[in-house]
């Protein structure tokens, strides 16, 4: 990480740092931290490793006392200056006045909620994603937060996993580019700036590959797959300067990440040269006992600190066990000091030694109303949200809708403010959400006609309902309509009969795509499918607006609907953004960052699988090829897919050379033309295939993409530069090599429908 410019630091050094006369200048990070470390007693050192949750576990009074006694290093879950100031005051009363930091899960917005990460990835728009990170940092830092537990860059190829919603999809390259974009945006010019927050990349590592998609489950993976597919997004975030890493809850090939010396020391610190702080996940050190690798708390603490886990989230064990472990010599002074050094280093990077109140500010500047409308960034949220929507179907130009039409807006998610926000919605408030119903109403502005009916509950299954409501949070997560299903459907059918077109907002409630919300099916719940069936029977054009946090198997729905718009959980301004697309004020441009399977039985299904000996050839079913015989093979919607109200065509793919010399580059050129009648954006995607290697290689891998706007009829030629580095992969010996041979360059507007040219690497 680069050192922040600390300029006029001297005046404040004395305040935070120490009674000692010979305190070194604040600009010299190493000397400053070494000196501070030299002043600390053992209890104060251990205190720095403890990250405490603000919540029912400890009263505010106890927390302040603990801080003043030097027994807490940082907290998370508080989110206003008024809450954090008394804690920082307590730290300033402690013997060495080491400042606290305040962290939170600012994942896709802090007060203004942007689309969930899967939606952000669907935009394929790095500038828009950077705006999300920056706006989040501005809002979070304005609320006295110094650190975010984001970005979450776990590759997810099993959509049964509820946390698929929190990541950027299945692809290594796309996720890596987003990872670095988010880190840079959160941290701004420097994480020490007043309006920056320190990024903690998570969950290191491979959390998205939990077996069976069951949350917290084990991960068993070959090293080449790990190095080629799963690790690069963490590395990209780290190389972009992320100040920290959060450690995954899962085990990797039998060893929990939290006790994994190979992962945390050999790979992260030695191979990658990571210099920041490592933070356990919530209670993960304690969980080493249930993982079956530690007999008791003492052993768990020992394993974790020796593996290189600097901070213990929601700690009890570091506080309780490290004194004894140090006394017996099982944990060395050097091991303790190393962890403390990283925590102090992170505080240094956040600018807290220079000014512990840099983000807290002065009491007189505290905002009178934390939830004031004026604190939101609605324009940015609407702009990003509309870019994240993916048009999956549009038969006979059902969309865009006319603003003079009579529209029936129905479905359990049509007017669901909590669900608009998606999971991990930081301090977003449902009352700020624009629902789909409200977005349509505003867009019509008195024109046309809008009738609403709920039509169905999210689920008719009482056990599921109880589960989803148990998960929450602040208010009942799901408001269940007690009327019988037939009555609800009847009401929706009546609404449909009065309308020219039906917009049915269906899918998952946000809690269904959440931590610990794994599913065995990817179907829309039966209560909602009954509604769709009844709506279809009215004969009215049917537009499905999907809300969900994972790919769903919607083969049946595809047959019923005239148009389908995938909206994920689109955030505070989601309803307005969806209306922008439904009425054609914005021409949809999103592309899927994850494959949609036909059924749950196909999982894992991802576009960049390895070549195999007996591949299934579409259109040629037969025995002894790799296939399922009960349903069509391949995805329902491939990675990279998404429609527009316009149409685009690629032509003239050419390479500047048929040979690539090592150390040189070649250019792939392609012409893209807007062949439709509307201006619009599309995403040109370039994939590479290493045809023959020392190991089987993926059938294709995304290596470049460009989102561009073209006026109706306009065409443009794009040039993508490719070099040896783009051809490299980790071989069986984990060497990062580009092997001589033939490479196919495939360019398309999705991952399936591509044009191809080839070159050789010599
Ligand atoms: C547990 C989650 O796994 C992690 O992603 C999150 O950052 C922490 N809780 C803190 O909220």
Boltz pocket constraint, residues with backbone or C-beta under 6 A from the ligand:
constraints:
  - pocket:
      binder: B
      contacts: [[A, 105], [A, 149], [A, 202], [A, 281], [A, 282], [A, 515]]
      max_distance: 6.0
